[in-house]
Amino acid sequence: MLFQFCIYFIVLSITSILFIIISADTRHIKPEYAERLEYLNDVLLKYVAPAIALISLCLLPIVIIWGV
């Protein structure tokens, strides 16, 4: 169960990183789309990225102790 959670967590982390990278650059798109991407970037940076960092800090010792 922990192994499956780790795999899902890694996939979630990678997709969040990709969304942050994609939504950071809004130079050559329409203003309406740029506003939506800026909102997405703000949500990811303010809420999702800190949550992922906190979960990974808690998950790392668990994985080391349980030997997954």
Predicted model as a PDB file, atoms N, CA, C, CB and O in Angstrom, pLDDT in the B-factor column:
MODEL        1                                                                  
ATOM      1  N   MET A   1       0.826  -1.192   0.000  1.00 74.00           N  
ATOM      2  CA  MET A   1       0.000   0.000   0.000  1.00 74.00           C  
ATOM      3  C   MET A   1       0.876   1.263   0.000  1.00 74.00           C  
ATOM      4  CB  MET A   1      -0.943  -0.006   1.216  1.00 74.00           C  
ATOM      5  O   MET A   1       0.580   2.237  -0.693  1.00 74.00           O  
ATOM      6  N   LEU A   2       1.948   1.227   0.784  1.00 77.00           N  
ATOM      7  CA  LEU A   2       2.837   2.382   0.831  1.00 77.00           C  
ATOM      8  C   LEU A   2       3.548   2.568  -0.508  1.00 77.00           C  
ATOM      9  CB  LEU A   2       3.863   2.224   1.964  1.00 77.00           C  
ATOM     10  O   LEU A   2       3.764   3.694  -0.955  1.00 77.00           O  
ATOM     11  N   PHE A   3       3.909   1.453  -1.142  1.00 79.00           N  
ATOM     12  CA  PHE A   3       4.571   1.537  -2.441  1.00 79.00           C  
ATOM     13  C   PHE A   3       3.657   2.182  -3.471  1.00 79.00           C  
ATOM     14  CB  PHE A   3       5.003   0.148  -2.916  1.00 79.00           C  
ATOM     15  O   PHE A   3       4.103   3.025  -4.250  1.00 79.00           O  
ATOM     16  N   GLN A   4       2.393   1.801  -3.487  1.00 83.00           N  
ATOM     17  CA  GLN A   4       1.443   2.395  -4.431  1.00 83.00           C  
ATOM     18  C   GLN A   4       1.267   3.876  -4.152  1.00 83.00           C  
ATOM     19  CB  GLN A   4       0.089   1.680  -4.359  1.00 83.00           C  
ATOM     20  O   GLN A   4       1.203   4.679  -5.083  1.00 83.00           O  
ATOM     21  N   PHE A   5       1.187   4.246  -2.882  1.00 82.00           N  
ATOM     22  CA  PHE A   5       1.068   5.657  -2.531  1.00 82.00           C  
ATOM     23  C   PHE A   5       2.292   6.434  -3.003  1.00 82.00           C  
ATOM     24  CB  PHE A   5       0.886   5.821  -1.015  1.00 82.00           C  
ATOM     25  O   PHE A   5       2.168   7.557  -3.492  1.00 82.00           O  
ATOM     26  N   CYS A   6       3.475   5.837  -2.857  1.00 82.00           N  
ATOM     27  CA  CYS A   6       4.698   6.511  -3.300  1.00 82.00           C  
ATOM     28  C   CYS A   6       4.691   6.735  -4.808  1.00 82.00           C  
ATOM     29  CB  CYS A   6       5.932   5.696  -2.898  1.00 82.00           C  
ATOM     30  O   CYS A   6       5.100   7.796  -5.280  1.00 82.00           O  
ATOM     31  N   ILE A   7       4.228   5.742  -5.566  1.00 85.00           N  
ATOM     32  CA  ILE A   7       4.167   5.889  -7.014  1.00 85.00           C  
ATOM     33  C   ILE A   7       3.179   6.987  -7.399  1.00 85.00           C  
ATOM     34  CB  ILE A   7       3.773   4.560  -7.673  1.00 85.00           C  
ATOM     35  O   ILE A   7       3.488   7.841  -8.231  1.00 85.00           O  
ATOM     36  N   TYR A   8       1.988   6.965  -6.792  1.00 87.00           N  
ATOM     37  CA  TYR A   8       0.997   8.004  -7.089  1.00 87.00           C  
ATOM     38  C   TYR A   8       1.502   9.384  -6.680  1.00 87.00           C  
ATOM     39  CB  TYR A   8      -0.324   7.699  -6.375  1.00 87.00           C  
ATOM     40  O   TYR A   8       1.255  10.371  -7.373  1.00 87.00           O  
ATOM     41  N   PHE A   9       2.198   9.450  -5.574  1.00 86.00           N  
ATOM     42  CA  PHE A   9       2.732  10.717  -5.093  1.00 86.00           C  
ATOM     43  C   PHE A   9       3.794  11.257  -6.047  1.00 86.00           C  
ATOM     44  CB  PHE A   9       3.316  10.550  -3.688  1.00 86.00           C  
ATOM     45  O   PHE A   9       3.845  12.460  -6.307  1.00 86.00           O  
ATOM     46  N   ILE A  10       4.633  10.380  -6.563  1.00 87.00           N  
ATOM     47  CA  ILE A  10       5.658  10.803  -7.519  1.00 87.00           C  
ATOM     48  C   ILE A  10       5.013  11.318  -8.799  1.00 87.00           C  
ATOM     49  CB  ILE A  10       6.617   9.640  -7.838  1.00 87.00           C  
ATOM     50  O   ILE A  10       5.450  12.329  -9.348  1.00 87.00           O  
ATOM     51  N   VAL A  11       3.980  10.637  -9.276  1.00 89.00           N  
ATOM     52  CA  VAL A  11       3.274  11.082 -10.476  1.00 89.00           C  
ATOM     53  C   VAL A  11       2.621  12.442 -10.231  1.00 89.00           C  
ATOM     54  CB  VAL A  11       2.211  10.042 -10.900  1.00 89.00           C  
ATOM     55  O   VAL A  11       2.701  13.326 -11.084  1.00 89.00           O  
ATOM     56  N   LEU A  12       1.979  12.617  -9.082  1.00 88.00           N  
ATOM     57  CA  LEU A  12       1.372  13.904  -8.738  1.00 88.00           C  
ATOM     58  C   LEU A  12       2.428  15.003  -8.668  1.00 88.00           C  
ATOM     59  CB  LEU A  12       0.625  13.805  -7.398  1.00 88.00           C  
ATOM     60  O   LEU A  12       2.192  16.113  -9.145  1.00 88.00           O  
ATOM     61  N   SER A  13       3.569  14.714  -8.092  1.00 88.00           N  
ATOM     62  CA  SER A  13       4.637  15.708  -7.983  1.00 88.00           C  
ATOM     63  C   SER A  13       5.164  16.115  -9.348  1.00 88.00           C  
ATOM     64  CB  SER A  13       5.776  15.170  -7.131  1.00 88.00           C  
ATOM     65  O   SER A  13       5.369  17.300  -9.611  1.00 88.00           O  
ATOM     66  N   ILE A  14       5.381  15.148 -10.206  1.00 90.00           N  
ATOM     67  CA  ILE A  14       5.917  15.454 -11.536  1.00 90.00           C  
ATOM     68  C   ILE A  14       4.914  16.263 -12.349  1.00 90.00           C  
ATOM     69  CB  ILE A  14       6.282  14.160 -12.283  1.00 90.00           C  
ATOM     70  O   ILE A  14       5.298  17.218 -13.026  1.00 90.00           O  
ATOM     71  N   THR A  15       3.637  15.896 -12.293  1.00 90.00           N  
ATOM     72  CA  THR A  15       2.643  16.679 -13.041  1.00 90.00           C  
ATOM     73  C   THR A  15       2.512  18.085 -12.481  1.00 90.00           C  
ATOM     74  CB  THR A  15       1.281  15.982 -13.012  1.00 90.00           C  
ATOM     75  O   THR A  15       2.331  19.031 -13.247  1.00 90.00           O  
ATOM     76  N   SER A  16       2.598  18.246 -11.177  1.00 88.00           N  
ATOM     77  CA  SER A  16       2.538  19.591 -10.589  1.00 88.00           C  
ATOM     78  C   SER A  16       3.730  20.433 -11.016  1.00 88.00           C  
ATOM     79  CB  SER A  16       2.483  19.506  -9.060  1.00 88.00           C  
ATOM     80  O   SER A  16       3.581  21.618 -11.313  1.00 88.00           O  
ATOM     81  N   ILE A  17       4.901  19.831 -11.047  1.00 89.00           N  
ATOM     82  CA  ILE A  17       6.093  20.551 -11.493  1.00 89.00           C  
ATOM     83  C   ILE A  17       5.937  20.977 -12.952  1.00 89.00           C  
ATOM     84  CB  ILE A  17       7.356  19.674 -11.318  1.00 89.00           C  
ATOM     85  O   ILE A  17       6.274  22.105 -13.313  1.00 89.00           O  
ATOM     86  N   LEU A  18       5.428  20.076 -13.784  1.00 90.00           N  
ATOM     87  CA  LEU A  18       5.228  20.430 -15.193  1.00 90.00           C  
ATOM     88  C   LEU A  18       4.205  21.546 -15.350  1.00 90.00           C  
ATOM     89  CB  LEU A  18       4.783  19.205 -15.990  1.00 90.00           C  
ATOM     90  O   LEU A  18       4.402  22.451 -16.160  1.00 90.00           O  
ATOM     91  N   PHE A  19       3.106  21.496 -14.581  1.00 88.00           N  
ATOM     92  CA  PHE A  19       2.119  22.569 -14.650  1.00 88.00           C  
ATOM     93  C   PHE A  19       2.701  23.899 -14.169  1.00 88.00           C  
ATOM     94  CB  PHE A  19       0.889  22.206 -13.820  1.00 88.00           C  
ATOM     95  O   PHE A  19       2.374  24.948 -14.724  1.00 88.00           O  
ATOM     96  N   ILE A  20       3.547  23.870 -13.159  1.00 88.00           N  
ATOM     97  CA  ILE A  20       4.187  25.103 -12.680  1.00 88.00           C  
ATOM     98  C   ILE A  20       5.098  25.674 -13.757  1.00 88.00           C  
ATOM     99  CB  ILE A  20       4.990  24.838 -11.385  1.00 88.00           C  
ATOM    100  O   ILE A  20       5.102  26.882 -13.990  1.00 88.00           O  
ATOM    101  N   ILE A  21       5.863  24.820 -14.408  1.00 87.00           N  
ATOM    102  CA  ILE A  21       6.767  25.286 -15.465  1.00 87.00           C  
ATOM    103  C   ILE A  21       5.983  25.853 -16.641  1.00 87.00           C  
ATOM    104  CB  ILE A  21       7.675  24.142 -15.942  1.00 87.00           C  
ATOM    105  O   ILE A  21       6.323  26.911 -17.171  1.00 87.00           O  
ATOM    106  N   ILE A  22       4.927  25.139 -17.047  1.00 85.00           N  
ATOM    107  CA  ILE A  22       4.133  25.591 -18.193  1.00 85.00           C  
ATOM    108  C   ILE A  22       3.400  26.891 -17.882  1.00 85.00           C  
ATOM    109  CB  ILE A  22       3.128  24.512 -18.602  1.00 85.00           C  
ATOM    110  O   ILE A  22       3.340  27.781 -18.731  1.00 85.00           O  
ATOM    111  N   SER A  23       2.846  27.013 -16.686  1.00 84.00           N  
ATOM    112  CA  SER A  23       2.052  28.197 -16.364  1.00 84.00           C  
ATOM    113  C   SER A  23       2.903  29.402 -15.971  1.00 84.00           C  
ATOM    114  CB  SER A  23       1.096  27.876 -15.249  1.00 84.00           C  
ATOM    115  O   SER A  23       2.365  30.494 -15.787  1.00 84.00           O  
ATOM    116  N   ALA A  24       4.196  29.232 -15.840  1.00 85.00           N  
ATOM    117  CA  ALA A  24       5.056  30.351 -15.456  1.00 85.00           C  
ATOM    118  C   ALA A  24       5.313  31.311 -16.611  1.00 85.00           C  
ATOM    119  CB  ALA A  24       6.375  29.833 -14.928  1.00 85.00           C  
ATOM    120  O   ALA A  24       5.486  32.510 -16.387  1.00 85.00           O  
ATOM    121  N   ASP A  25       5.340  30.812 -17.826  1.00 84.00           N  
ATOM    122  CA  ASP A  25       5.647  31.651 -18.980  1.00 84.00           C  
ATOM    123  C   ASP A  25       4.361  31.985 -19.733  1.00 84.00           C  
ATOM    124  CB  ASP A  25       6.660  30.947 -19.917  1.00 84.00           C  
ATOM    125  O   ASP A  25       3.752  31.113 -20.353  1.00 84.00           O  
ATOM    126  N   THR A  26       3.953  33.255 -19.673  1.00 83.00           N  
ATOM    127  CA  THR A  26       2.710  33.677 -20.329  1.00 83.00           C  
ATOM    128  C   THR A  26       2.959  34.846 -21.289  1.00 83.00           C  
ATOM    129  CB  THR A  26       1.658  34.075 -19.274  1.00 83.00           C  
ATOM    130  O   THR A  26       2.104  35.718 -21.444  1.00 83.00           O  
ATOM    131  N   ARG A  27       4.109  34.858 -21.917  1.00 86.00           N  
ATOM    132  CA  ARG A  27       4.463  35.995 -22.766  1.00 86.00           C  
ATOM    133  C   ARG A  27       3.718  36.039 -24.084  1.00 86.00           C  
ATOM    134  CB  ARG A  27       5.917  35.977 -23.039  1.00 86.00           C  
ATOM    135  O   ARG A  27       3.258  37.107 -24.488  1.00 86.00           O  
ATOM    136  N   HIS A  28       3.585  34.920 -24.763  1.00 87.00           N  
ATOM    137  CA  HIS A  28       3.096  34.929 -26.139  1.00 87.00           C  
ATOM    138  C   HIS A  28       1.691  34.346 -26.276  1.00 87.00           C  
ATOM    139  CB  HIS A  28       4.046  34.162 -27.021  1.00 87.00           C  
ATOM    140  O   HIS A  28       1.377  33.730 -27.295  1.00 87.00           O  
ATOM    141  N   ILE A  29       0.854  34.529 -25.278  1.00 89.00           N  
ATOM    142  CA  ILE A  29      -0.507  34.014 -25.376  1.00 89.00           C  
ATOM    143  C   ILE A  29      -1.502  35.134 -25.114  1.00 89.00           C  
ATOM    144  CB  ILE A  29      -0.728  32.850 -24.386  1.00 89.00           C  
ATOM    145  O   ILE A  29      -1.128  36.222 -24.676  1.00 89.00           O  
ATOM    146  N   LYS A  30      -2.761  34.860 -25.384  1.00 90.00           N  
ATOM    147  CA  LYS A  30      -3.808  35.870 -25.205  1.00 90.00           C  
ATOM    148  C   LYS A  30      -3.932  36.256 -23.731  1.00 90.00           C  
ATOM    149  CB  LYS A  30      -5.164  35.348 -25.738  1.00 90.00           C  
ATOM    150  O   LYS A  30      -3.660  35.441 -22.850  1.00 90.00           O  
ATOM    151  N   PRO A  31      -4.341  37.495 -23.463  1.00 89.00           N  
ATOM    152  CA  PRO A  31      -4.466  37.945 -22.068  1.00 89.00           C  
ATOM    153  C   PRO A  31      -5.450  37.122 -21.243  1.00 89.00           C  
ATOM    154  CB  PRO A  31      -4.889  39.385 -22.039  1.00 89.00           C  
ATOM    155  O   PRO A  31      -5.238  36.929 -20.046  1.00 89.00           O  
ATOM    156  N   GLU A  32      -6.527  36.634 -21.867  1.00 90.00           N  
ATOM    157  CA  GLU A  32      -7.494  35.826 -21.112  1.00 90.00           C  
ATOM    158  C   GLU A  32      -6.857  34.521 -20.649  1.00 90.00           C  
ATOM    159  CB  GLU A  32      -8.745  35.532 -21.970  1.00 90.00           C  
ATOM    160  O   GLU A  32      -7.050  34.086 -19.514  1.00 90.00           O  
ATOM    161  N   TYR A  33      -6.100  33.910 -21.542  1.00 90.00           N  
ATOM    162  CA  TYR A  33      -5.435  32.659 -21.200  1.00 90.00           C  
ATOM    163  C   TYR A  33      -4.307  32.897 -20.196  1.00 90.00           C  
ATOM    164  CB  TYR A  33      -4.887  31.985 -22.462  1.00 90.00           C  
ATOM    165  O   TYR A  33      -4.062  32.078 -19.311  1.00 90.00           O  
ATOM    166  N   ALA A  34      -3.629  34.029 -20.352  1.00 89.00           N  
ATOM    167  CA  ALA A  34      -2.543  34.353 -19.426  1.00 89.00           C  
ATOM    168  C   ALA A  34      -3.078  34.545 -18.014  1.00 89.00           C  
ATOM    169  CB  ALA A  34      -1.799  35.616 -19.887  1.00 89.00           C  
ATOM    170  O   ALA A  34      -2.430  34.146 -17.046  1.00 89.00           O  
ATOM    171  N   GLU A  35      -4.244  35.146 -17.888  1.00 91.00           N  
ATOM    172  CA  GLU A  35      -4.845  35.346 -16.570  1.00 91.00           C  
ATOM    173  C   GLU A  35      -5.179  34.008 -15.920  1.00 91.00           C  
ATOM    174  CB  GLU A  35      -6.110  36.213 -16.680  1.00 91.00           C  
ATOM    175  O   GLU A  35      -4.965  33.823 -14.721  1.00 91.00           O  
ATOM    176  N   ARG A  36      -5.699  33.083 -16.705  1.00 90.00           N  
ATOM    177  CA  ARG A  36      -6.017  31.754 -16.168  1.00 90.00           C  
ATOM    178  C   ARG A  36      -4.766  31.006 -15.762  1.00 90.00           C  
ATOM    179  CB  ARG A  36      -6.792  30.937 -17.191  1.00 90.00           C  
ATOM    180  O   ARG A  36      -4.742  30.341 -14.725  1.00 90.00           O  
ATOM    181  N   LEU A  37      -3.724  31.110 -16.575  1.00 88.00           N  
ATOM    182  CA  LEU A  37      -2.478  30.430 -16.239  1.00 88.00           C  
ATOM    183  C   LEU A  37      -1.816  31.047 -15.010  1.00 88.00           C  
ATOM    184  CB  LEU A  37      -1.521  30.472 -17.422  1.00 88.00           C  
ATOM    185  O   LEU A  37      -1.203  30.335 -14.214  1.00 88.00           O  
ATOM    186  N   GLU A  38      -1.934  32.361 -14.852  1.00 90.00           N  
ATOM    187  CA  GLU A  38      -1.381  32.999 -13.657  1.00 90.00           C  
ATOM    188  C   GLU A  38      -2.128  32.546 -12.402  1.00 90.00           C  
ATOM    189  CB  GLU A  38      -1.446  34.531 -13.788  1.00 90.00           C  
ATOM    190  O   GLU A  38      -1.523  32.338 -11.351  1.00 90.00           O  
ATOM    191  N   TYR A  39      -3.454  32.394 -12.523  1.00 91.00           N  
ATOM    192  CA  TYR A  39      -4.234  31.881 -11.397  1.00 91.00           C  
ATOM    193  C   TYR A  39      -3.813  30.446 -11.060  1.00 91.00           C  
ATOM    194  CB  TYR A  39      -5.747  31.936 -11.717  1.00 91.00           C  
ATOM    195  O   TYR A  39      -3.649  30.104  -9.889  1.00 91.00           O  
ATOM    196  N   LEU A  40      -3.642  29.614 -12.082  1.00 89.00           N  
ATOM    197  CA  LEU A  40      -3.189  28.242 -11.870  1.00 89.00           C  
ATOM    198  C   LEU A  40      -1.817  28.215 -11.221  1.00 89.00           C  
ATOM    199  CB  LEU A  40      -3.159  27.479 -13.192  1.00 89.00           C  
ATOM    200  O   LEU A  40      -1.572  27.426 -10.308  1.00 89.00           O  
ATOM    201  N   ASN A  41      -0.926  29.070 -11.687  1.00 88.00           N  
ATOM    202  CA  ASN A  41       0.417  29.141 -11.129  1.00 88.00           C  
ATOM    203  C   ASN A  41       0.371  29.574  -9.666  1.00 88.00           C  
ATOM    204  CB  ASN A  41       1.286  30.107 -11.943  1.00 88.00           C  
ATOM    205  O   ASN A  41       1.087  29.014  -8.836  1.00 88.00           O  
ATOM    206  N   ASP A  42      -0.459  30.563  -9.341  1.00 92.00           N  
ATOM    207  CA  ASP A  42      -0.582  31.010  -7.954  1.00 92.00           C  
ATOM    208  C   ASP A  42      -1.098  29.896  -7.050  1.00 92.00           C  
ATOM    209  CB  ASP A  42      -1.510  32.219  -7.869  1.00 92.00           C  
ATOM    210  O   ASP A  42      -0.578  29.696  -5.952  1.00 92.00           O  
ATOM    211  N   VAL A  43      -2.109  29.178  -7.500  1.00 92.00           N  
ATOM    212  CA  VAL A  43      -2.663  28.085  -6.685  1.00 92.00           C  
ATOM    213  C   VAL A  43      -1.624  26.997  -6.478  1.00 92.00           C  
ATOM    214  CB  VAL A  43      -3.925  27.493  -7.346  1.00 92.00           C  
ATOM    215  O   VAL A  43      -1.464  26.484  -5.370  1.00 92.00           O  
ATOM    216  N   LEU A  44      -0.919  26.645  -7.548  1.00 89.00           N  
ATOM    217  CA  LEU A  44       0.089  25.596  -7.424  1.00 89.00           C  
ATOM    218  C   LEU A  44       1.226  26.007  -6.503  1.00 89.00           C  
ATOM    219  CB  LEU A  44       0.639  25.237  -8.788  1.00 89.00           C  
ATOM    220  O   LEU A  44       1.700  25.202  -5.702  1.00 89.00           O  
ATOM    221  N   LEU A  45       1.664  27.247  -6.611  1.00 89.00           N  
ATOM    222  CA  LEU A  45       2.789  27.684  -5.792  1.00 89.00           C  
ATOM    223  C   LEU A  45       2.408  27.950  -4.344  1.00 89.00           C  
ATOM    224  CB  LEU A  45       3.392  28.920  -6.381  1.00 89.00           C  
ATOM    225  O   LEU A  45       3.223  27.742  -3.444  1.00 89.00           O  
ATOM    226  N   LYS A  46       1.184  28.408  -4.103  1.00 92.00           N  
ATOM    227  CA  LYS A  46       0.780  28.733  -2.735  1.00 92.00           C  
ATOM    228  C   LYS A  46       0.273  27.534  -1.951  1.00 92.00           C  
ATOM    229  CB  LYS A  46      -0.281  29.786  -2.761  1.00 92.00           C  
ATOM    230  O   LYS A  46       0.473  27.465  -0.738  1.00 92.00           O  
ATOM    231  N   TYR A  47      -0.379  26.587  -2.618  1.00 93.00           N  
ATOM    232  CA  TYR A  47      -1.035  25.504  -1.890  1.00 93.00           C  
ATOM    233  C   TYR A  47      -0.497  24.118  -2.214  1.00 93.00           C  
ATOM    234  CB  TYR A  47      -2.490  25.534  -2.171  1.00 93.00           C  
ATOM    235  O   TYR A  47      -0.242  23.324  -1.309  1.00 93.00           O  
ATOM    236  N   VAL A  48      -0.324  23.823  -3.490  1.00 90.00           N  
ATOM    237  CA  VAL A  48       0.032  22.461  -3.876  1.00 90.00           C  
ATOM    238  C   VAL A  48       1.506  22.162  -3.605  1.00 90.00           C  
ATOM    239  CB  VAL A  48      -0.280  22.238  -5.349  1.00 90.00           C  
ATOM    240  O   VAL A  48       1.825  21.118  -3.036  1.00 90.00           O  
ATOM    241  N   ALA A  49       2.396  23.049  -3.997  1.00 90.00           N  
ATOM    242  CA  ALA A  49       3.825  22.806  -3.807  1.00 90.00           C  
ATOM    243  C   ALA A  49       4.212  22.679  -2.328  1.00 90.00           C  
ATOM    244  CB  ALA A  49       4.623  23.927  -4.447  1.00 90.00           C  
ATOM    245  O   ALA A  49       4.972  21.771  -1.992  1.00 90.00           O  
ATOM    246  N   PRO A  50       3.723  23.550  -1.424  1.00 91.00           N  
ATOM    247  CA  PRO A  50       4.051  23.333  -0.009  1.00 91.00           C  
ATOM    248  C   PRO A  50       3.473  22.028   0.550  1.00 91.00           C  
ATOM    249  CB  PRO A  50       3.545  24.499   0.814  1.00 91.00           C  
ATOM    250  O   PRO A  50       4.101  21.379   1.386  1.00 91.00           O  
ATOM    251  N   ALA A  51       2.291  21.650   0.094  1.00 90.00           N  
ATOM    252  CA  ALA A  51       1.708  20.388   0.560  1.00 90.00           C  
ATOM    253  C   ALA A  51       2.534  19.205   0.081  1.00 90.00           C  
ATOM    254  CB  ALA A  51       0.257  20.250   0.074  1.00 90.00           C  
ATOM    255  O   ALA A  51       2.753  18.256   0.835  1.00 90.00           O  
ATOM    256  N   ILE A  52       2.991  19.249  -1.152  1.00 89.00           N  
ATOM    257  CA  ILE A  52       3.839  18.176  -1.665  1.00 89.00           C  
ATOM    258  C   ILE A  52       5.153  18.119  -0.898  1.00 89.00           C  
ATOM    259  CB  ILE A  52       4.108  18.369  -3.164  1.00 89.00           C  
ATOM    260  O   ILE A  52       5.638  17.032  -0.583  1.00 89.00           O  
ATOM    261  N   ALA A  53       5.728  19.262  -0.597  1.00 88.00           N  
ATOM    262  CA  ALA A  53       6.976  19.282   0.174  1.00 88.00           C  
ATOM    263  C   ALA A  53       6.765  18.723   1.578  1.00 88.00           C  
ATOM    264  CB  ALA A  53       7.532  20.713   0.257  1.00 88.00           C  
ATOM    265  O   ALA A  53       7.604  17.970   2.072  1.00 88.00           O  
ATOM    266  N   LEU A  54       5.671  19.075   2.218  1.00 90.00           N  
ATOM    267  CA  LEU A  54       5.387  18.571   3.556  1.00 90.00           C  
ATOM    268  C   LEU A  54       5.145  17.063   3.547  1.00 90.00           C  
ATOM    269  CB  LEU A  54       4.177  19.289   4.142  1.00 90.00           C  
ATOM    270  O   LEU A  54       5.645  16.351   4.418  1.00 90.00           O  
ATOM    271  N   ILE A  55       4.398  16.582   2.588  1.00 87.00           N  
ATOM    272  CA  ILE A  55       4.143  15.146   2.491  1.00 87.00           C  
ATOM    273  C   ILE A  55       5.433  14.392   2.197  1.00 87.00           C  
ATOM    274  CB  ILE A  55       3.097  14.854   1.404  1.00 87.00           C  
ATOM    275  O   ILE A  55       5.661  13.315   2.750  1.00 87.00           O  
ATOM    276  N   SER A  56       6.267  14.939   1.344  1.00 84.00           N  
ATOM    277  CA  SER A  56       7.525  14.245   1.037  1.00 84.00           C  
ATOM    278  C   SER A  56       8.459  14.224   2.242  1.00 84.00           C  
ATOM    279  CB  SER A  56       8.225  14.911  -0.150  1.00 84.00           C  
ATOM    280  O   SER A  56       9.188  13.252   2.439  1.00 84.00           O  
ATOM    281  N   LEU A  57       8.445  15.283   3.051  1.00 86.00           N  
ATOM    282  CA  LEU A  57       9.260  15.264   4.263  1.00 86.00           C  
ATOM    283  C   LEU A  57       8.763  14.227   5.264  1.00 86.00           C  
ATOM    284  CB  LEU A  57       9.270  16.640   4.909  1.00 86.00           C  
ATOM    285  O   LEU A  57       9.559  13.622   5.983  1.00 86.00           O  
ATOM    286  N   CYS A  58       7.462  14.024   5.310  1.00 85.00           N  
ATOM    287  CA  CYS A  58       6.907  12.995   6.198  1.00 85.00           C  
ATOM    288  C   CYS A  58       7.074  11.601   5.604  1.00 85.00           C  
ATOM    289  CB  CYS A  58       5.424  13.270   6.472  1.00 85.00           C  
ATOM    290  O   CYS A  58       7.251  10.631   6.341  1.00 85.00           O  
ATOM    291  N   LEU A  59       7.020  11.496   4.299  1.00 81.00           N  
ATOM    292  CA  LEU A  59       7.071  10.203   3.639  1.00 81.00           C  
ATOM    293  C   LEU A  59       8.485   9.631   3.602  1.00 81.00           C  
ATOM    294  CB  LEU A  59       6.526  10.320   2.235  1.00 81.00           C  
ATOM    295  O   LEU A  59       8.659   8.413   3.640  1.00 81.00           O  
ATOM    296  N   LEU A  60       9.476  10.478   3.530  1.00 80.00           N  
ATOM    297  CA  LEU A  60      10.854  10.020   3.425  1.00 80.00           C  
ATOM    298  C   LEU A  60      11.289   9.147   4.605  1.00 80.00           C  
ATOM    299  CB  LEU A  60      11.770  11.206   3.313  1.00 80.00           C  
ATOM    300  O   LEU A  60      11.822   8.062   4.374  1.00 80.00           O  
ATOM    301  N   PRO A  61      11.087   9.564   5.848  1.00 82.00           N  
ATOM    302  CA  PRO A  61      11.467   8.688   6.960  1.00 82.00           C  
ATOM    303  C   PRO A  61      10.647   7.397   7.011  1.00 82.00           C  
ATOM    304  CB  PRO A  61      11.314   9.431   8.269  1.00 82.00           C  
ATOM    305  O   PRO A  61      11.165   6.349   7.396  1.00 82.00           O  
ATOM    306  N   ILE A  62       9.389   7.469   6.629  1.00 80.00           N  
ATOM    307  CA  ILE A  62       8.537   6.277   6.646  1.00 80.00           C  
ATOM    308  C   ILE A  62       9.065   5.252   5.646  1.00 80.00           C  
ATOM    309  CB  ILE A  62       7.063   6.644   6.320  1.00 80.00           C  
ATOM    310  O   ILE A  62       9.134   4.060   5.945  1.00 80.00           O  
ATOM    311  N   VAL A  63       9.432   5.721   4.470  1.00 76.00           N  
ATOM    312  CA  VAL A  63       9.956   4.817   3.455  1.00 76.00           C  
ATOM    313  C   VAL A  63      11.300   4.240   3.898  1.00 76.00           C  
ATOM    314  CB  VAL A  63      10.101   5.545   2.106  1.00 76.00           C  
ATOM    315  O   VAL A  63      11.572   3.063   3.661  1.00 76.00           O  
ATOM    316  N   ILE A  64      12.131   5.041   4.527  1.00 77.00           N  
ATOM    317  CA  ILE A  64      13.427   4.554   5.002  1.00 77.00           C  
ATOM    318  C   ILE A  64      13.237   3.526   6.114  1.00 77.00           C  
ATOM    319  CB  ILE A  64      14.296   5.727   5.501  1.00 77.00           C  
ATOM    320  O   ILE A  64      13.909   2.495   6.115  1.00 77.00           O  
ATOM    321  N   ILE A  65      12.336   3.785   7.057  1.00 82.00           N  
ATOM    322  CA  ILE A  65      12.124   2.871   8.188  1.00 82.00           C  
ATOM    323  C   ILE A  65      11.477   1.572   7.721  1.00 82.00           C  
ATOM    324  CB  ILE A  65      11.250   3.538   9.268  1.00 82.00           C  
ATOM    325  O   ILE A  65      11.907   0.488   8.115  1.00 82.00           O  
ATOM    326  N   TRP A  66      10.453   1.673   6.890  1.00 77.00           N  
ATOM    327  CA  TRP A  66       9.745   0.474   6.452  1.00 77.00           C  
ATOM    328  C   TRP A  66      10.475  -0.276   5.351  1.00 77.00           C  
ATOM    329  CB  TRP A  66       8.370   0.839   5.978  1.00 77.00           C  
ATOM    330  O   TRP A  66      10.106  -1.406   5.032  1.00 77.00           O  
ATOM    331  N   GLY A  67      11.499   0.322   4.767  1.00 71.00           N  
ATOM    332  CA  GLY A  67      12.328  -0.365   3.800  1.00 71.00           C  
ATOM    333  C   GLY A  67      11.654  -0.663   2.480  1.00 71.00           C  
ATOM    334  O   GLY A  67      11.846  -1.733   1.903  1.00 71.00           O  
ATOM    335  N   VAL A  68      10.867   0.279   2.004  1.00 56.00           N  
ATOM    336  CA  VAL A  68      10.198   0.057   0.710  1.00 56.00           C  
ATOM    337  C   VAL A  68      11.159   0.349  -0.407  1.00 56.00           C  
ATOM    338  CB  VAL A  68       8.933   0.932   0.569  1.00 56.00           C  
ATOM    339  O   VAL A  68      10.801   0.226  -1.578  1.00 56.00           O  
TER     340      VAL A  68                                                      
ENDMDL                                                                          
END                                                                             
